[in-house]
């Protein structure tokens, strides 16, 4: 079961803050931290299975292991794709 994120998009956060520079500085690391702590499930690039976005599976900046697909996938924490 996958629970919805309290911030479904960067637009949700922009609506709460008036200073754009705060978002630009803190959003990427904040979204990454939240997504990896929650072990977000995303569709694999081929679309035939799910991949967990976790700290343990992170191999580079925005890159995560897909053990079932036997590859590394890229993930954008702000756009969640």
The first five atom37 places (N, CA, C, CB, O) and aatype in JSON, in Angstrom:
{
  "aatype": [20, 20, 20, 20, 20, 20, 20, 20, 20, 20, 20, 20, 20, 20, 20, 20, 20, 20, 20, 20, 20, 20, 20, 20, 20, 20, 20, 20, 20, 20, 20, 20, 20, 20, 20, 20, 20, 20, 20, 20, 20, 20, 20, 20, 20, 20, 20, 20, 20, 20, 20, 20, 20, 20, 20, 20, 20, 20, 20, 20, 20, 20, 20, 20, 20, 20, 20, 20, 20, 20, 20, 20, 20, 20, 20, 20, 20, 20, 20, 20, 20],
  "atom_mask": [
    [1, 1, 1, 1, 1],
    [1, 1, 1, 1, 1],
    [1, 1, 1, 1, 1],
    [1, 1, 1, 1, 1],
    [1, 1, 1, 1, 1],
    [1, 1, 1, 1, 1],
    [1, 1, 1, 1, 1],
    [1, 1, 1, 1, 1],
    [1, 1, 1, 1, 1],
    [1, 1, 1, 1, 1],
    [1, 1, 1, 1, 1],
    [1, 1, 1, 1, 1],
    [1, 1, 1, 1, 1],
    [1, 1, 1, 1, 1],
    [1, 1, 1, 1, 1],
    [1, 1, 1, 1, 1],
    [1, 1, 1, 1, 1],
    [1, 1, 1, 1, 1],
    [1, 1, 1, 1, 1],
    [1, 1, 1, 1, 1],
    [1, 1, 1, 1, 1],
    [1, 1, 1, 1, 1],
    [1, 1, 1, 1, 1],
    [1, 1, 1, 1, 1],
    [1, 1, 1, 1, 1],
    [1, 1, 1, 1, 1],
    [1, 1, 1, 1, 1],
    [1, 1, 1, 1, 1],
    [1, 1, 1, 1, 1],
    [1, 1, 1, 1, 1],
    [1, 1, 1, 1, 1],
    [1, 1, 1, 1, 1],
    [1, 1, 1, 1, 1],
    [1, 1, 1, 1, 1],
    [1, 1, 1, 1, 1],
    [1, 1, 1, 1, 1],
    [1, 1, 1, 1, 1],
    [1, 1, 1, 1, 1],
    [1, 1, 1, 1, 1],
    [1, 1, 1, 1, 1],
    [1, 1, 1, 1, 1],
    [1, 1, 1, 1, 1],
    [1, 1, 1, 1, 1],
    [1, 1, 1, 1, 1],
    [1, 1, 1, 1, 1],
    [1, 1, 1, 1, 1],
    [1, 1, 1, 1, 1],
    [1, 1, 1, 1, 1],
    [1, 1, 1, 1, 1],
    [1, 1, 1, 1, 1],
    [1, 1, 1, 1, 1],
    [1, 1, 1, 1, 1],
    [1, 1, 1, 1, 1],
    [1, 1, 1, 1, 1],
    [1, 1, 1, 1, 1],
    [1, 1, 1, 1, 1],
    [1, 1, 1, 1, 1],
    [1, 1, 1, 1, 1],
    [1, 1, 1, 1, 1],
    [1, 1, 1, 1, 1],
    [1, 1, 1, 1, 1],
    [1, 1, 1, 1, 1],
    [1, 1, 1, 1, 1],
    [1, 1, 1, 1, 1],
    [1, 1, 1, 1, 1],
    [1, 1, 1, 1, 1],
    [1, 1, 1, 1, 1],
    [1, 1, 1, 1, 1],
    [1, 1, 1, 1, 1],
    [1, 1, 1, 1, 1],
    [1, 1, 1, 1, 1],
    [1, 1, 1, 1, 1],
    [1, 1, 1, 1, 1],
    [1, 1, 1, 1, 1],
    [1, 1, 1, 1, 1],
    [1, 1, 1, 1, 1],
    [1, 1, 1, 1, 1],
    [1, 1, 1, 1, 1],
    [1, 1, 1, 1, 1],
    [1, 1, 1, 1, 1],
    [1, 1, 1, 1, 1]
  ],
  "atom_positions": [
    [[0.84, -1.17, 0.0], [0.0, 0.0, 0.0], [0.88, 1.23, 0.0], [-0.95, 0.0, 1.2], [1.84, 1.32, 0.77]],
    [[0.57, 2.17, -0.84], [1.37, 3.39, -0.96], [0.55, 4.57, -0.45], [1.81, 3.62, -2.45], [-0.55, 4.83, -0.92]],
    [[1.1, 5.29, 0.52], [0.42, 6.44, 1.08], [0.76, 7.69, 0.28], [0.79, 6.63, 2.55], [1.88, 7.82, -0.21]],
    [[-0.19, 8.6, 0.14], [0.08, 9.81, -0.63], [1.07, 10.72, 0.07], [-1.21, 10.57, -0.89], [1.09, 10.8, 1.3]],
    [[1.87, 11.37, -0.7], [2.83, 12.33, -0.17], [2.09, 13.59, 0.26], [3.93, 12.66, -1.22], [1.15, 14.01, -0.41]],
    [[2.51, 14.22, 1.37], [1.86, 15.47, 1.76], [2.14, 16.58, 0.75], [2.32, 15.9, 3.15], [1.38, 17.55, 0.66]],
    [[3.2, 16.45, 0.01], [3.54, 17.41, -1.04], [3.54, 16.66, -2.35], [4.92, 18.11, -0.78], [4.53, 16.02, -2.7]],
    [[2.45, 16.72, -3.08], [2.36, 15.96, -4.31], [3.13, 16.62, -5.44], [0.93, 15.77, -4.71], [3.43, 15.98, -6.45]],
    [[3.44, 17.89, -5.28], [4.25, 18.56, -6.29], [4.89, 19.81, -5.7], [3.39, 18.93, -7.51], [4.53, 20.27, -4.63]],
    [[5.85, 20.32, -6.42], [6.52, 21.55, -6.0], [5.53, 22.71, -5.99], [7.72, 21.87, -6.93], [5.72, 23.68, -5.26]],
    [[4.47, 22.62, -6.79], [3.44, 23.67, -6.81], [2.75, 23.78, -5.46], [2.4, 23.39, -7.92], [2.4, 24.88, -5.04]],
    [[2.54, 22.66, -4.78], [1.93, 22.69, -3.46], [2.78, 23.52, -2.5], [1.75, 21.25, -2.92], [2.26, 24.3, -1.7]],
    [[4.09, 23.34, -2.58], [5.0, 24.07, -1.7], [5.05, 25.54, -2.09], [6.41, 23.46, -1.76], [5.06, 26.41, -1.22]],
    [[5.06, 25.84, -3.38], [5.07, 27.24, -3.83], [3.86, 28.0, -3.32], [5.11, 27.3, -5.36], [3.96, 29.2, -3.03]],
    [[2.74, 27.33, -3.2], [1.54, 27.98, -2.69], [1.65, 28.37, -1.22], [0.36, 27.07, -2.87], [0.95, 29.27, -0.76]],
    [[2.53, 27.69, -0.49], [2.71, 27.97, 0.94], [3.77, 29.03, 1.21], [3.07, 26.71, 1.65], [3.72, 29.7, 2.25]],
    [[4.71, 29.19, 0.32], [5.83, 30.11, 0.54], [5.79, 31.27, -0.44], [7.16, 29.38, 0.44], [5.49, 31.08, -1.62]],
    [[6.1, 32.44, 0.05], [6.11, 33.61, -0.84], [7.5, 33.87, -1.43], [5.64, 34.84, -0.08], [7.61, 34.54, -2.46]],
    [[8.54, 33.37, -0.8], [9.91, 33.62, -1.25], [10.41, 32.45, -2.1], [10.85, 33.85, -0.04], [10.71, 31.38, -1.57]],
    [[10.51, 32.65, -3.4], [10.93, 31.61, -4.35], [12.34, 31.09, -4.05], [10.87, 32.16, -5.77], [12.62, 29.92, -4.32]],
    [[13.22, 31.94, -3.51], [14.59, 31.5, -3.25], [14.65, 30.41, -2.19], [15.45, 32.69, -2.82], [15.54, 29.56, -2.22]],
    [[13.72, 30.43, -1.25], [13.69, 29.38, -0.23], [13.42, 28.03, -0.89], [12.6, 29.68, 0.84], [14.04, 27.02, -0.55]],
    [[12.5, 28.02, -1.82], [12.16, 26.79, -2.54], [13.35, 26.31, -3.34], [10.95, 27.0, -3.45], [13.7, 25.13, -3.3]],
    [[13.97, 27.21, -4.08], [15.09, 26.83, -4.94], [16.26, 26.28, -4.15], [15.55, 28.03, -5.75], [16.98, 25.41, -4.63]],
    [[16.46, 26.77, -2.93], [17.58, 26.31, -2.11], [17.29, 25.01, -1.37], [17.96, 27.37, -1.12], [18.16, 24.14, -1.28]],
    [[16.1, 24.89, -0.85], [15.83, 23.77, 0.05], [14.99, 22.63, -0.54], [15.16, 24.28, 1.25], [15.09, 21.5, -0.06]],
    [[14.19, 22.89, -1.54], [13.27, 21.86, -2.04], [13.96, 20.6, -2.54], [12.45, 22.43, -3.16], [13.53, 19.51, -2.16]],
    [[15.0, 20.69, -3.37], [15.59, 19.44, -3.87], [16.05, 18.49, -2.76], [16.77, 19.75, -4.77], [15.76, 17.29, -2.81]],
    [[16.76, 19.0, -1.77], [17.24, 18.13, -0.71], [16.1, 17.69, 0.22], [18.33, 18.83, 0.11], [16.12, 16.57, 0.73]],
    [[15.12, 18.56, 0.43], [13.98, 18.22, 1.29], [13.13, 17.13, 0.65], [13.12, 19.46, 1.57], [12.75, 16.17, 1.32]],
    [[12.83, 17.25, -0.64], [12.05, 16.23, -1.33], [12.81, 14.91, -1.38], [11.7, 16.7, -2.74], [12.22, 13.85, -1.21]],
    [[14.12, 14.97, -1.63], [14.94, 13.75, -1.66], [14.88, 13.05, -0.3], [16.4, 14.08, -2.04], [14.69, 11.84, -0.23]],
    [[15.06, 13.82, 0.75], [15.04, 13.26, 2.1], [13.68, 12.6, 2.4], [15.34, 14.35, 3.15], [13.63, 11.48, 2.91]],
    [[12.62, 13.29, 2.1], [11.29, 12.75, 2.36], [11.03, 11.49, 1.53], [10.22, 13.81, 2.06], [10.57, 10.48, 2.06]],
    [[11.32, 11.54, 0.24], [11.05, 10.4, -0.64], [11.83, 9.16, -0.23], [11.37, 10.76, -2.07], [11.3, 8.06, -0.25]],
    [[13.09, 9.34, 0.13], [13.9, 8.18, 0.51], [13.52, 7.65, 1.89], [15.39, 8.53, 0.48], [13.56, 6.44, 2.11]],
    [[13.15, 8.54, 2.81], [12.7, 8.09, 4.14], [11.4, 7.29, 4.03], [12.51, 9.3, 5.08], [11.21, 6.31, 4.75]],
    [[10.51, 7.72, 3.14], [9.22, 7.05, 2.96], [9.3, 5.85, 2.03], [8.21, 8.03, 2.43], [8.31, 5.14, 1.84]],
    [[10.48, 5.61, 1.44], [10.68, 4.53, 0.49], [9.6, 4.56, -0.59], [10.68, 3.17, 1.21], [8.85, 3.61, -0.79]],
    [[9.57, 5.69, -1.28], [8.59, 5.93, -2.33], [8.65, 4.83, -3.4], [8.83, 7.3, -2.97], [9.73, 4.43, -3.82]],
    [[7.5, 4.36, -3.82], [7.4, 3.38, -4.91], [7.12, 4.12, -6.2], [6.29, 2.31, -4.62], [6.21, 4.94, -6.27]],
    [[7.91, 3.82, -7.23], [7.69, 4.43, -8.54], [7.65, 3.33, -9.6], [8.8, 5.48, -8.86], [8.2, 2.24, -9.41]],
    [[7.01, 3.64, -10.69], [6.93, 2.68, -11.8], [8.3, 2.59, -12.46], [5.84, 3.1, -12.83], [8.97, 3.6, -12.65]],
    [[8.71, 1.4, -12.82], [9.98, 1.22, -13.52], [9.88, 1.87, -14.9], [10.34, -0.3, -13.65], [8.77, 2.04, -15.42]],
    [[11.01, 2.22, -15.5], [10.97, 2.82, -16.84], [10.22, 1.95, -17.86], [12.38, 3.07, -17.33], [9.58, 2.49, -18.77]],
    [[10.3, 0.66, -17.74], [9.58, -0.23, -18.65], [8.12, -0.38, -18.28], [10.23, -1.58, -18.67], [7.31, -0.85, -19.08]],
    [[7.77, 0.03, -17.06], [6.39, 0.01, -16.62], [5.85, -1.34, -16.16], [5.56, 0.49, -17.69], [4.65, -1.47, -15.92]],
    [[6.74, -2.35, -16.04], [6.23, -3.67, -15.69], [6.44, -4.05, -14.22], [6.87, -4.69, -16.56], [6.07, -5.15, -13.82]],
    [[7.03, -3.16, -13.43], [7.18, -3.42, -12.0], [7.47, -2.1, -11.28], [8.33, -4.46, -11.73], [7.69, -1.06, -11.91]],
    [[7.46, -2.15, -9.95], [7.71, -0.97, -9.12], [9.15, -1.0, -8.62], [6.73, -0.92, -7.93], [9.75, -2.06, -8.46]],
    [[9.69, 0.2, -8.37], [11.04, 0.36, -7.84], [10.94, 1.21, -6.59], [12.02, 1.01, -8.9], [10.22, 2.22, -6.57]],
    [[11.65, 0.82, -5.53], [11.66, 1.61, -4.31], [12.78, 2.65, -4.37], [11.84, 0.69, -3.08], [13.91, 2.35, -4.74]],
    [[12.43, 3.88, -4.0], [13.41, 4.96, -3.92], [13.85, 5.03, -2.47], [12.81, 6.35, -4.42], [13.12, 5.53, -1.62]],
    [[15.06, 4.53, -2.19], [15.56, 4.45, -0.82], [16.99, 4.96, -0.74], [15.49, 3.01, -0.3], [17.7, 5.04, -1.74]],
    [[17.41, 5.31, 0.48], [18.8, 5.73, 0.69], [19.74, 4.58, 0.4], [19.0, 6.24, 2.13], [20.83, 4.78, -0.15]],
    [[19.33, 3.37, 0.77], [20.18, 2.2, 0.55], [20.35, 1.88, -0.93], [19.6, 0.98, 1.27], [21.37, 1.32, -1.33]],
    [[19.37, 2.24, -1.75], [19.43, 1.96, -3.18], [20.0, 3.09, -4.01], [18.08, 1.64, -3.68], [20.11, 2.97, -5.23]],
    [[20.38, 4.19, -3.35], [20.92, 5.34, -4.08], [22.38, 5.06, -4.47], [20.82, 6.64, -3.24], [23.21, 4.75, -3.61]],
    [[22.67, 5.18, -5.75], [24.03, 4.93, -6.22], [24.71, 6.19, -6.74], [24.01, 3.88, -7.31], [25.92, 6.2, -6.98]],
    [[23.95, 7.24, -6.92], [24.48, 8.52, -7.39], [23.4, 9.57, -7.24], [24.98, 8.43, -8.88], [22.29, 9.27, -6.8]],
    [[23.72, 10.79, -7.61], [22.76, 11.88, -7.49], [21.55, 11.61, -8.38], [23.42, 13.24, -7.87], [21.63, 11.71, -9.6]],
    [[20.42, 11.27, -7.74], [19.2, 11.0, -8.49], [19.18, 9.66, -9.2], [18.97, 12.07, -9.48], [18.36, 9.44, -10.09]],
    [[20.08, 8.76, -8.82], [20.15, 7.44, -9.45], [19.95, 6.35, -8.4], [21.5, 7.25, -10.18], [20.56, 6.38, -7.32]],
    [[19.09, 5.39, -8.74], [18.71, 4.35, -7.78], [18.74, 2.97, -8.44], [17.31, 4.63, -7.21], [18.46, 2.82, -9.63]],
    [[19.07, 1.98, -7.62], [19.11, 0.6, -8.11], [17.7, 0.08, -8.39], [19.81, -0.3, -7.1], [16.77, 0.32, -7.62]],
    [[17.58, -0.61, -9.49], [16.37, -1.36, -9.84], [16.8, -2.82, -9.9], [15.72, -0.87, -11.22], [17.17, -3.31, -10.97]],
    [[16.77, -3.52, -8.75], [17.29, -4.88, -8.73], [16.49, -5.84, -9.61], [17.3, -5.4, -7.33], [17.06, -6.78, -10.18]],
    [[15.21, -5.63, -9.73], [14.4, -6.53, -10.55], [14.69, -6.34, -12.03], [12.9, -6.3, -10.28], [14.74, -7.3, -12.8]],
    [[14.9, -5.07, -12.44], [15.23, -4.79, -13.83], [16.72, -4.9, -14.11], [14.75, -3.41, -14.19], [17.15, -4.79, -15.26]],
    [[17.51, -5.12, -13.05], [18.96, -5.26, -13.16], [19.61, -4.06, -13.83], [19.29, -6.52, -13.94], [20.44, -4.19, -14.73]],
    [[19.2, -2.84, -13.36], [19.78, -1.62, -13.9], [19.66, -0.49, -12.88], [19.1, -1.22, -15.22], [19.13, -0.68, -11.79]],
    [[20.16, 0.65, -13.25], [20.07, 1.86, -12.44], [19.1, 2.8, -13.13], [21.48, 2.54, -12.23], [19.19, 3.02, -14.34]],
    [[18.16, 3.37, -12.36], [17.19, 4.31, -12.94], [17.46, 5.72, -12.42], [15.74, 3.88, -12.61], [18.03, 5.89, -11.34]],
    [[17.05, 6.71, -13.17], [17.14, 8.1, -12.75], [15.78, 8.52, -12.19], [17.57, 9.04, -13.93], [14.74, 8.11, -12.7]],
    [[15.82, 9.34, -11.14], [14.57, 9.8, -10.52], [14.72, 11.27, -10.14], [14.21, 8.94, -9.28], [15.68, 11.65, -9.46]],
    [[13.76, 12.09, -10.57], [13.73, 13.51, -10.24], [12.77, 13.68, -9.06], [13.29, 14.38, -11.47], [11.56, 13.47, -9.2]],
    [[13.3, 14.07, -7.92], [12.49, 14.17, -6.7], [11.47, 15.32, -6.77], [13.4, 14.38, -5.49], [10.41, 15.23, -6.15]],
    [[11.76, 16.36, -7.5], [10.82, 17.47, -7.6], [9.63, 17.12, -8.49], [11.52, 18.71, -8.14], [8.48, 17.4, -8.14]],
    [[9.9, 16.52, -9.62], [8.83, 16.16, -10.56], [8.24, 14.79, -10.25], [9.35, 16.18, -12.0], [7.16, 14.45, -10.73]],
    [[8.94, 14.0, -9.44], [8.58, 12.64, -9.06], [8.39, 11.74, -10.27], [7.31, 12.66, -8.23], [7.4, 11.02, -10.38]],
    [[9.34, 11.8, -11.18], [9.37, 10.92, -12.35], [10.77, 10.38, -12.55], [8.89, 11.66, -13.62], [11.0, 9.61, -13.49]]
  ]
}
